[in-house]
Amino acid sequence: MSEAREEFAERVLSVVERIPVGRVMTYGDIAEFLQQGGPRGVGGVMAREGAAVAWWRVVRANGTLPAHLVIDAQEHWHLERTPLRRGIVDVEGARWWPDSDRLAAR
């Protein structure tokens, strides 16, 4: 893995580690916060390395996840009392945004 790609992955995972219980960010939110990578880039990091963090707290803009992750994610969402609507994350009710001062140095 290139140094730039590794650094981007570390930045993505650092943000994901800070998402509070019961809250979410979208792939696009993370890319926007980091000002790098775009939603697909964040999704790639999550696909390759997301098992090490609370991956169920990072969702698509419509509140869903890839089909193979939904059953496991729903268990976490219910345990964490993540706001849901019709079985998917209510992104507007659950969205979290990091305190930029804490993460600026990352």
C-alpha positions as CSV (number, residue, x, y, z in Angstrom):
1,M,0.0,0.0,0.0
2,S,1.4,3.4,-0.9
3,E,2.2,5.8,1.9
4,A,-0.6,8.3,0.8
5,R,-3.2,5.5,0.7
6,E,-2.1,4.2,4.1
7,E,-2.3,7.7,5.6
8,F,-5.8,8.2,4.1
9,A,-6.9,4.9,5.6
10,E,-5.5,5.9,9.0
11,R,-7.4,9.2,8.9
12,V,-10.6,7.5,7.9
13,L,-10.4,5.0,10.7
14,S,-9.5,7.7,13.2
15,V,-12.7,9.5,12.4
16,V,-14.8,6.3,12.6
17,E,-13.3,5.4,16.0
18,R,-14.7,8.7,17.3
19,I,-18.3,8.2,16.2
20,P,-20.3,7.9,19.4
21,V,-22.5,5.0,20.2
22,G,-25.9,5.4,18.5
23,R,-24.7,7.9,16.0
24,V,-23.5,7.6,12.4
25,M,-21.6,9.4,9.6
26,T,-22.0,8.7,5.9
27,Y,-19.1,7.8,3.7
28,G,-19.5,11.2,2.1
29,D,-19.5,12.9,5.5
30,I,-16.2,11.4,6.3
31,A,-14.7,12.4,3.0
32,E,-16.1,15.9,3.4
33,F,-14.7,16.2,6.9
34,L,-11.3,15.0,5.8
35,Q,-11.5,17.0,2.6
36,Q,-10.1,14.0,0.9
37,G,-11.1,10.8,-1.0
38,G,-14.8,11.0,-1.7
39,P,-17.4,8.6,-0.6
40,R,-16.0,5.7,-2.7
41,G,-12.6,6.2,-1.3
42,V,-13.9,6.0,2.3
43,G,-16.0,3.0,1.3
44,G,-12.8,1.3,0.0
45,V,-11.1,1.9,3.3
46,M,-14.0,0.5,5.2
47,A,-14.2,-2.5,2.9
48,R,-10.5,-3.3,3.4
49,E,-9.9,-2.3,7.0
50,G,-13.3,-1.4,8.6
51,A,-13.5,-4.6,10.6
52,A,-11.2,-3.1,13.2
53,V,-13.6,-0.3,14.0
54,A,-17.4,0.2,14.6
55,W,-18.1,-0.2,10.8
56,W,-21.9,-0.1,11.4
57,R,-21.6,3.6,12.3
58,V,-20.7,4.4,8.7
59,V,-23.6,4.2,6.3
60,R,-24.6,5.3,2.8
61,A,-26.4,8.6,2.5
62,N,-29.7,6.8,2.4
63,G,-29.0,5.0,5.7
64,T,-28.3,1.6,4.3
65,L,-25.3,-0.6,4.1
66,P,-24.3,-3.3,1.5
67,A,-26.8,-6.2,1.8
68,H,-24.2,-8.7,3.3
69,L,-23.7,-6.4,6.3
70,V,-27.3,-5.4,7.1
71,I,-28.2,-8.2,9.5
72,D,-25.1,-7.8,11.7
73,A,-25.5,-4.0,11.5
74,Q,-29.1,-4.1,12.6
75,E,-28.1,-5.9,15.8
76,H,-25.6,-3.2,16.6
77,W,-28.0,-0.4,15.7
78,H,-30.7,-1.8,18.1
79,L,-28.2,-2.4,20.9
80,E,-26.9,1.2,20.5
81,R,-30.4,2.6,20.1
82,T,-29.4,4.2,16.8
83,P,-32.4,6.1,15.3
84,L,-34.0,3.9,12.7
85,R,-36.8,4.3,10.2
86,R,-38.3,1.2,8.6
87,G,-35.2,-0.9,9.5
88,I,-32.6,1.5,8.1
89,V,-30.7,4.3,9.9
90,D,-32.5,7.6,10.1
91,V,-29.4,9.6,8.9
92,E,-30.8,13.0,9.9
93,G,-31.7,11.7,13.4
94,A,-28.4,9.9,13.9
95,R,-25.8,12.0,12.1
96,W,-22.8,13.1,14.0
97,W,-20.1,15.5,13.0
98,P,-16.7,15.5,14.7
99,D,-15.3,18.5,16.6
100,S,-12.8,19.7,14.1
101,D,-10.5,21.1,16.7
102,R,-9.9,17.6,18.1
103,L,-9.1,16.0,14.7
104,A,-7.4,18.9,12.9
105,A,-4.0,17.5,13.7
106,R,-4.8,14.0,12.4
